[in-house]
């Protein structure tokens, strides 16, 4: 019994130290991320929480000082924190969390699905991204840090702002304060859920913090899936909308919000296959799945789709500036796919600190962060709004490239181009390899 007791005690100490490290290193982090084990009681029905009182919240909203809230978010946005440094400096721009806050709001709202104009689900109301299963989706990598940063604002305003409103408003503020569209409007009034139950039908990927319950069952991978015509059969199969358990799978993979960013890989016999290239990803096939997801499964028009992708990929950058090949971190599922903390070592909330991904205070974060595994900014000023995203896609010829992490992406063929330090995803280039999307992009370039 003694060895078992000591092992149990050691595990308890490790968990206690881990939680304390997170709390000490990242103030207000715990406000934004609730691990699955804390929600299991609610999901089982053995634990009850007072539901969010929407009427009371609407009453509290009358006392919300919106200008002060806007100011608090804008100040936070440009105040880089040592525990999670802001992007910008690595690309020659000012430090800013604008791209991070935009991605947070985009991924929280992007769970919305409207199938055949009748079946609606998801969306940011409920703020379920704080909870399992969404906080263990790989597409939400490191958004726990974004919520942790906003925890400072939530702490300041308390009941006068819900997490749902705070997340979406922060994304709106990021666009506006960075020089984006001036016509943005915002409506408050979203309520929060006590758990992530309503997101379970959207798909369960990770169950790392969910054990010992019938709810802790992953839907990855989809039992019903398909390949696009001309797609390599060895490439990831895409989830069908309807699954055998009567679940409607919103994206093409459990754990993704939208599409595979790297796009479908061409079959060796397909049109456009070029064996000399470093990868065989197809923007032409990617356009098919962009429309399938954004139009068929989300209900957006083609024009809205182009605006959403262009707006979402103007501020901020992708993160994959670390090669894990041959290291302990490159074995099995990479740490950046393991939520809800997305950390290389328990309690650190960042990547490796052993020199694999940078050294000292910069190790595993800042310029050495790994999130999606793609690497680089979309524009020359990732902290400030511009129209590079659309302009460069039409002005440049893009060639296949690899990120340091090893992901398939694209770079300008002209390495002396003014856009040479930017990158594109295959799903970005889909917008200029589809006749309808390309016409809308051309209009955006003229207007910009």
C-alpha positions as CSV (number, residue, x, y, z in Angstrom):
1,X,0.0,0.0,0.0
2,X,2.8,2.4,0.8
3,X,4.2,2.6,-2.8
4,X,0.7,3.1,-4.2
5,X,0.0,5.8,-1.6
6,X,3.3,7.6,-2.4
7,X,2.6,7.4,-6.1
8,X,-0.8,8.9,-5.5
9,X,0.6,11.6,-3.3
10,X,3.3,12.4,-5.9
11,X,0.7,12.7,-8.6
12,X,-1.4,15.1,-6.4
13,X,1.7,17.2,-5.8
14,X,2.5,17.4,-9.5
15,X,-1.1,18.4,-10.3
16,X,-1.0,21.0,-7.6
17,X,2.3,22.4,-8.7
18,X,1.2,22.4,-12.3
19,X,-2.0,24.4,-11.5
20,X,0.0,26.8,-9.3
21,X,2.6,27.4,-12.1
22,X,-0.1,28.2,-14.6
23,X,-1.8,30.6,-12.2
24,X,1.4,32.3,-11.1
25,X,2.9,32.6,-14.6
26,X,-0.3,33.7,-16.4
27,X,-2.6,35.8,-14.3
28,X,-6.3,35.2,-14.9
29,X,-5.5,32.2,-17.2
30,X,-7.9,29.9,-15.3
31,X,-10.9,32.2,-16.0
32,X,-10.6,31.4,-19.7
33,X,-10.0,27.7,-19.7
34,X,-12.0,25.0,-17.9
35,X,-10.6,21.5,-18.3
36,X,-13.1,18.7,-19.0
37,X,-12.8,17.0,-15.6
38,X,-14.3,20.1,-14.0
39,X,-17.4,19.9,-16.3
40,X,-18.1,16.1,-16.0
41,X,-20.4,16.6,-13.1
42,X,-22.6,19.0,-15.1
43,X,-22.5,16.7,-18.1
44,X,-23.5,13.6,-16.0
45,X,-26.2,15.6,-14.2
46,X,-24.7,14.9,-10.8
47,X,-23.6,18.4,-10.3
48,X,-25.8,21.5,-10.9
49,X,-24.9,25.0,-11.6
50,X,-27.1,28.1,-11.6
51,X,-27.8,28.7,-15.3
52,X,-26.8,32.0,-16.8
53,X,-29.6,34.5,-16.2
54,X,-30.0,36.3,-19.5
55,X,-32.5,38.8,-18.3
56,X,-30.3,39.7,-15.3
57,X,-27.3,40.0,-17.7
58,X,-29.3,42.3,-20.0
59,X,-30.0,44.4,-17.0
60,X,-26.3,44.5,-16.0
61,X,-25.5,45.5,-19.6
62,X,-27.2,48.9,-19.0
63,X,-24.4,49.7,-16.6
64,X,-21.6,48.6,-19.0
65,X,-19.2,51.4,-19.7
66,X,-18.5,50.5,-23.4
67,X,-15.9,53.3,-24.1
68,X,-14.0,52.1,-21.0
69,X,-14.3,48.5,-22.2
70,X,-13.0,49.5,-25.6
71,X,-10.1,51.3,-24.1
72,X,-9.2,48.4,-21.8
73,X,-9.1,46.0,-24.7
74,X,-7.1,48.4,-27.0
75,X,-4.5,49.0,-24.2
76,X,-4.2,45.2,-23.6
77,X,-3.9,44.6,-27.3
78,X,-0.6,46.6,-27.6
79,X,0.8,45.7,-24.2
80,X,3.0,42.6,-24.9
81,X,3.2,40.3,-21.9
82,X,6.3,38.3,-21.0
83,X,4.3,35.2,-20.3
84,X,2.9,35.2,-23.9
85,X,4.6,37.8,-26.1
86,X,2.6,39.6,-28.8
87,X,3.3,39.1,-32.5
88,X,4.6,41.9,-34.7
89,X,8.3,42.4,-33.8
90,X,9.4,39.2,-35.6
91,X,7.9,40.7,-38.8
92,X,9.2,44.2,-38.3
93,X,5.9,45.5,-37.0
94,X,4.7,46.8,-33.6
95,X,3.7,44.3,-30.9
96,X,0.0,43.5,-31.1
97,X,-2.5,40.8,-30.0
98,X,-4.9,42.0,-32.8
99,X,-4.5,38.9,-34.9
100,X,-4.8,36.6,-31.8
101,X,-8.0,38.3,-30.6
102,X,-9.4,38.2,-34.2
103,X,-8.6,34.5,-34.4
104,X,-10.2,33.9,-31.0
105,X,-13.5,35.6,-32.1
106,X,-13.4,33.9,-35.5
107,X,-13.0,30.4,-34.1
108,X,-15.6,31.0,-31.4
109,X,-18.1,32.3,-33.9
110,X,-17.0,30.0,-36.7
111,X,-18.6,26.9,-35.0
112,X,-21.9,28.3,-36.3
113,X,-23.6,26.0,-38.8
114,X,-26.7,26.4,-40.9
115,X,-27.4,23.3,-42.9
116,X,-30.0,23.6,-45.7
117,X,-31.2,26.9,-44.2
118,X,-32.9,24.9,-41.4
119,X,-30.6,23.3,-39.0
120,X,-28.7,25.8,-36.9
121,X,-26.0,25.0,-34.3
122,X,-22.8,26.4,-32.8
123,X,-21.8,30.0,-32.7
124,X,-20.1,32.0,-30.0
125,X,-23.1,32.5,-27.7
126,X,-22.4,30.3,-24.8
127,X,-18.6,30.9,-24.9
128,X,-18.2,27.1,-25.1
129,X,-14.7,27.4,-26.4
130,X,-13.7,27.8,-22.8
131,X,-15.0,24.3,-22.2
132,X,-14.4,20.8,-23.4
133,X,-14.7,19.6,-26.2
134,X,-13.9,22.8,-28.0
135,X,-10.9,23.6,-25.8
136,X,-9.3,20.4,-27.0
137,X,-9.8,20.9,-30.7
138,X,-6.5,21.2,-32.5
139,X,-7.8,24.2,-34.5
140,X,-8.0,26.1,-31.2
141,X,-4.3,25.7,-30.4
142,X,-3.0,28.4,-28.1
143,X,-6.4,30.2,-28.0
144,X,-6.3,29.4,-24.3
145,X,-3.6,32.1,-24.1
146,X,-5.9,34.6,-25.9
147,X,-8.7,33.9,-23.4
148,X,-6.2,34.1,-20.5
149,X,-5.1,37.5,-21.7
150,X,-8.7,38.7,-21.9
151,X,-9.2,37.3,-18.4
152,X,-7.7,40.6,-17.2
153,X,-10.6,42.5,-18.8
154,X,-13.2,40.0,-17.6
155,X,-11.9,40.4,-14.1
156,X,-12.2,44.2,-14.4
157,X,-15.7,44.2,-15.7
158,X,-17.1,41.2,-14.0
159,X,-20.9,40.5,-14.5
160,X,-21.2,43.5,-16.7
161,X,-19.8,41.5,-19.7
162,X,-20.3,37.9,-20.6
163,X,-17.4,35.8,-22.0
164,X,-19.4,35.5,-25.2
165,X,-19.7,39.2,-25.6
166,X,-16.1,39.8,-24.5
167,X,-14.6,37.3,-27.0
168,X,-16.6,38.7,-30.0
169,X,-16.2,42.3,-29.0
170,X,-12.4,41.8,-28.6
171,X,-12.3,40.6,-32.2
172,X,-14.3,43.6,-33.4
173,X,-12.0,46.0,-31.4
174,X,-8.9,44.3,-32.9
175,X,-10.1,45.0,-36.4
176,X,-11.2,48.6,-35.8
177,X,-8.3,49.7,-33.6
178,X,-5.8,48.3,-36.2
179,X,-7.2,50.5,-38.9
180,X,-9.8,48.1,-40.3
181,X,-13.3,48.8,-41.7
182,X,-14.9,51.8,-40.1
183,X,-18.5,50.6,-40.5
184,X,-18.3,47.9,-37.9
185,X,-21.2,47.6,-35.5
186,X,-21.6,45.4,-32.4
187,X,-24.6,44.1,-30.5
188,X,-24.2,43.0,-26.9
189,X,-26.4,40.5,-25.1
190,X,-24.9,37.0,-25.6
191,X,-25.1,34.6,-22.6
192,X,-22.6,32.0,-21.4
193,X,-23.1,28.3,-20.9
194,X,-22.0,26.4,-17.8
195,X,-20.4,23.7,-19.8
196,X,-19.7,22.6,-23.4
197,X,-22.6,20.1,-23.7
198,X,-24.0,21.9,-26.8
199,X,-20.7,21.5,-28.6
200,X,-20.4,17.7,-28.2
201,X,-22.6,17.2,-31.3
202,X,-20.2,19.4,-33.3
203,X,-17.5,16.8,-32.7
204,X,-15.2,15.5,-29.9
205,X,-11.5,15.3,-30.8
206,X,-9.3,15.3,-27.7
207,X,-10.2,13.6,-24.5
208,X,-6.9,14.3,-22.6
209,X,-8.7,15.9,-19.7
210,X,-11.8,13.8,-20.0
211,X,-11.6,10.3,-18.5
212,X,-13.9,7.8,-16.9
213,X,-17.2,9.0,-18.4
214,X,-19.4,7.9,-21.2
215,X,-19.0,11.4,-22.6
216,X,-15.2,10.9,-23.0
217,X,-15.4,9.4,-26.5
218,X,-13.6,10.9,-29.5
219,X,-15.4,11.2,-32.8
220,X,-12.0,11.4,-34.6
221,X,-11.8,10.1,-37.2
222,X,-15.1,10.3,-39.0
223,X,-16.5,6.8,-39.9
224,X,-18.1,8.3,-43.0
225,X,-15.7,10.3,-45.2
226,X,-14.7,10.9,-48.8
227,X,-11.9,12.1,-51.1
228,X,-12.3,14.7,-53.8
229,X,-11.9,13.7,-57.4
230,X,-8.1,13.7,-58.3
231,X,-7.2,13.8,-54.6
232,X,-4.5,11.4,-53.4
233,X,-6.2,8.4,-51.7
234,X,-3.4,8.5,-49.1
235,X,-4.3,12.1,-48.1
236,X,-6.7,12.8,-45.3
237,X,-10.3,11.8,-46.1
238,X,-12.9,14.5,-45.6
239,X,-15.7,14.0,-43.2
240,X,-19.2,13.8,-44.7
241,X,-21.8,16.2,-43.4
242,X,-24.0,13.4,-42.0
243,X,-22.4,10.8,-39.7
244,X,-23.8,7.3,-38.7
245,X,-24.7,8.5,-35.2
246,X,-27.0,11.2,-36.7
247,X,-24.4,13.8,-35.9
248,X,-23.9,16.6,-38.4
249,X,-20.1,17.0,-38.9
250,X,-19.6,20.7,-39.6
251,X,-16.0,20.8,-40.8
252,X,-14.1,18.3,-42.9
253,X,-12.3,17.0,-39.9
254,X,-13.2,16.7,-36.2
255,X,-11.2,19.4,-34.5
256,X,-11.1,21.8,-37.4
257,X,-13.3,24.9,-37.5
258,X,-13.3,25.2,-41.3
259,X,-11.2,23.3,-43.9
260,X,-7.8,21.7,-44.1
261,X,-5.6,24.8,-44.5
262,X,-3.0,22.9,-46.5
263,X,-5.7,21.8,-49.0
264,X,-6.1,18.4,-50.8
265,X,-3.1,16.6,-52.1
266,X,-3.2,15.8,-55.8
267,X,-3.0,12.2,-57.0
268,X,0.1,11.4,-59.2
269,X,-2.3,11.0,-62.2
270,X,-4.1,14.3,-61.6
271,X,-3.9,17.4,-63.8
272,X,-1.4,19.8,-62.3
273,X,0.7,17.2,-60.5
274,X,4.4,18.2,-60.7
275,X,6.8,15.8,-59.1
276,X,9.6,18.4,-58.9
277,X,7.6,20.5,-56.4
278,X,8.1,20.2,-52.6
279,X,4.4,19.4,-52.3
280,X,1.3,18.7,-54.4
281,X,-1.4,20.6,-52.7
282,X,-4.2,21.9,-55.0
283,X,-5.8,25.3,-54.6
284,X,-8.2,24.2,-57.3
285,X,-9.5,21.3,-55.2
286,X,-9.3,23.4,-52.1
287,X,-11.9,25.8,-53.6
288,X,-14.3,22.9,-53.7
289,X,-14.0,22.3,-49.9
290,X,-14.0,26.0,-49.1
291,X,-17.4,26.3,-50.8
292,X,-18.6,23.0,-49.3
293,X,-17.8,24.3,-45.8
294,X,-18.6,28.0,-45.9
295,X,-21.7,27.8,-48.2
296,X,-23.2,24.3,-47.7
297,X,-22.5,23.8,-44.1
298,X,-22.3,27.4,-42.7
299,X,-24.8,29.2,-45.0
300,X,-22.4,32.0,-46.2
301,X,-22.6,33.4,-49.7
302,X,-19.4,33.4,-51.9
303,X,-19.0,37.1,-51.3
304,X,-19.2,36.7,-47.6
305,X,-16.8,33.8,-47.8
306,X,-14.1,35.9,-49.5
307,X,-14.6,38.7,-47.0
308,X,-14.3,36.4,-44.0
309,X,-11.2,34.7,-45.2
310,X,-9.6,37.9,-46.4
311,X,-10.5,39.7,-43.2
312,X,-9.4,36.8,-41.0
313,X,-6.0,36.5,-42.7
314,X,-5.0,40.2,-42.7
315,X,-4.0,40.7,-39.1
316,X,-1.6,38.4,-37.3
317,X,0.4,35.4,-38.6
318,X,0.7,31.7,-38.5
319,X,3.1,29.9,-36.1
320,X,5.4,27.0,-37.0
321,X,8.9,28.3,-36.5
322,X,10.3,25.1,-35.0
323,X,11.4,21.8,-36.5
324,X,10.5,18.9,-34.1
325,X,11.9,16.2,-36.3
326,X,14.2,13.8,-34.5
327,X,13.3,15.3,-31.1
328,X,11.2,13.8,-28.2
329,X,8.6,16.4,-29.2
330,X,8.3,15.0,-32.7
331,X,7.1,11.6,-31.5
332,X,3.4,10.7,-31.5
333,X,0.8,13.5,-31.3
334,X,2.7,16.8,-31.3
335,X,2.1,19.0,-28.2
336,X,0.5,21.7,-30.2
337,X,-2.4,19.4,-31.0
338,X,-3.0,18.4,-27.4
339,X,-5.5,20.6,-25.5
340,X,-6.6,22.3,-23.5
341,X,-3.2,23.7,-22.5
342,X,-1.1,23.0,-25.7
343,X,2.2,22.8,-23.9
344,X,5.3,20.7,-24.3
345,X,5.7,20.2,-20.5
346,X,3.0,20.3,-17.8
347,X,2.5,23.7,-16.3
348,X,4.6,25.6,-18.8
349,X,1.9,26.8,-21.2
350,X,4.5,26.9,-24.1
351,X,6.7,24.8,-26.3
352,X,9.9,23.1,-25.5
353,X,12.4,25.0,-23.3
354,X,15.3,22.6,-23.8
355,X,16.7,24.6,-26.8
356,X,14.6,22.8,-29.4
357,X,12.4,25.9,-30.1
358,X,14.5,28.8,-29.0
359,X,16.4,29.6,-25.8
360,X,15.8,31.3,-22.4
361,X,12.7,33.4,-22.0
362,X,11.9,33.2,-25.7
363,X,11.9,29.4,-25.8
364,X,8.6,27.9,-27.0
365,X,6.7,31.1,-27.3
366,X,6.8,34.5,-29.2
367,X,8.8,34.0,-32.4
368,X,9.3,30.3,-31.4
369,X,5.6,29.5,-31.0
370,X,4.1,26.4,-32.7
371,X,0.4,26.6,-33.2
372,X,-0.9,25.4,-36.6
373,X,2.6,24.5,-37.8
374,X,2.4,26.9,-40.8
375,X,4.8,29.9,-40.5
376,X,4.7,33.5,-41.4
377,X,2.5,36.6,-41.8
378,X,-0.1,37.1,-44.6
379,X,0.8,40.8,-45.0
380,X,3.7,43.1,-44.6
381,X,2.1,44.8,-41.6
382,X,0.5,42.0,-39.6
383,X,-0.3,44.4,-36.7
384,X,-2.0,47.0,-38.9
385,X,-4.8,46.6,-41.4
386,X,-4.0,46.7,-45.1
387,X,-5.1,45.0,-48.3
388,X,-1.9,43.0,-49.0
389,X,-3.8,39.7,-48.7
390,X,-5.8,40.3,-51.8
391,X,-3.3,42.4,-53.7
392,X,-0.5,39.9,-53.4
393,X,-2.6,37.0,-54.4
394,X,-3.3,38.6,-57.8
395,X,0.1,40.3,-58.2
396,X,2.4,37.4,-57.4
397,X,3.0,33.9,-58.6
398,X,3.0,31.6,-55.6
399,X,5.1,28.4,-55.4
400,X,5.0,25.4,-53.0
401,X,7.1,25.7,-49.9
402,X,7.5,24.1,-46.4
403,X,7.4,25.7,-43.0
404,X,10.2,25.0,-40.5
405,X,7.7,22.7,-38.8
406,X,7.2,20.9,-42.0
407,X,3.7,22.0,-43.1
408,X,2.9,22.5,-46.8
409,X,2.3,26.2,-47.6
410,X,3.2,28.7,-50.4
411,X,5.7,31.6,-50.9
412,X,6.2,34.1,-53.7
413,X,8.2,32.8,-56.6
414,X,9.9,36.1,-57.0
415,X,12.1,36.1,-53.8
416,X,12.9,39.8,-54.3
417,X,9.2,40.7,-54.3
418,X,7.9,43.2,-51.7
419,X,5.7,40.4,-50.6
420,X,8.6,37.9,-50.3
421,X,8.3,37.6,-46.5
422,X,4.6,36.8,-46.5
423,X,3.0,33.4,-47.0
424,X,-0.2,31.8,-48.2
425,X,-2.1,28.7,-47.3
426,X,-3.6,26.5,-50.0
427,X,-7.1,27.5,-48.8
428,X,-6.1,31.2,-49.3
429,X,-5.0,30.5,-52.9
430,X,-8.3,28.7,-53.5
431,X,-9.9,32.2,-53.8
432,X,-8.0,32.9,-57.0
433,X,-8.3,29.4,-58.5
434,X,-12.1,29.5,-58.6
435,X,-13.8,31.7,-61.2
436,X,-16.5,33.1,-58.9
437,X,-14.2,33.7,-55.9
438,X,-11.5,35.3,-58.2
439,X,-14.0,37.8,-59.6
440,X,-14.9,38.9,-56.0
441,X,-11.2,39.2,-55.1
442,X,-10.6,41.4,-58.1
443,X,-13.3,43.8,-56.9
444,X,-11.8,43.8,-53.4
445,X,-8.4,44.8,-55.0
446,X,-10.1,47.6,-56.9
447,X,-11.8,48.9,-53.8
448,X,-8.7,48.6,-51.6
